[in-house]
Amino acid sequence: MQQQRISKLREMQNGLTQQHSEQQYQLDLANLEQKNRQLQFELELEKMKVQSCKIKYA
């Protein structure tokens, strides 16, 4: 009986650990996607600056 309860608790703990890992993965992914959008925005801004200089000195 005690062994069954221990097994059940371990099962629940493993499930929670896996759930936490999946949530952490989703959070990391969302952070990376946000960083990617930020870098793409900065890149576009730099391209616009270069284009502006090309026009200015053409």
C-alpha positions in Angstrom: 0.0 0.0 0.0 2.7 2.4 1.0 4.7 1.5 -2.1 1.7 2.3 -4.3 1.4 5.7 -2.8 5.1 6.4 -3.3 4.8 5.3 -6.9 1.7 7.5 -7.4 3.5 10.5 -5.9 6.6 10.0 -8.0 4.3 9.8 -11.1 2.7 13.1 -10.1 6.1 14.7 -9.5 7.4 13.6 -12.9 4.2 15.0 -14.5 4.7 18.3 -12.8 8.4 18.4 -13.8 7.5 17.7 -17.4 4.8 20.3 -17.4 7.2 22.9 -15.9 9.8 22.1 -18.5 7.2 22.6 -21.3 6.2 25.9 -19.8 9.8 27.0 -19.5 10.3 26.0 -23.2 7.3 28.0 -24.3 8.6 31.0 -22.3 12.1 30.7 -23.7 10.6 30.4 -27.2 8.4 33.5 -26.7 11.5 35.5 -25.4 13.6 34.4 -28.4 10.8 35.4 -30.8 10.5 38.8 -29.2 14.3 39.3 -29.4 14.2 38.3 -33.1 11.5 40.8 -33.8 13.5 43.5 -32.0 16.7 42.7 -34.0 14.7 42.6 -37.3 13.3 46.1 -36.4 16.8 47.4 -35.6 18.1 45.9 -38.9 15.4 47.7 -40.9 16.2 50.9 -39.1 19.9 50.6 -40.1 18.9 49.9 -43.7 16.8 53.0 -43.7 19.7 55.0 -42.4 22.0 53.7 -45.1 19.4 54.4 -47.7 19.0 58.0 -46.4 22.8 58.5 -46.6 22.8 57.1 -50.2 20.1 59.6 -51.2 21.8 62.5 -49.4 25.2 61.9 -51.0 23.9 60.7 -54.5 
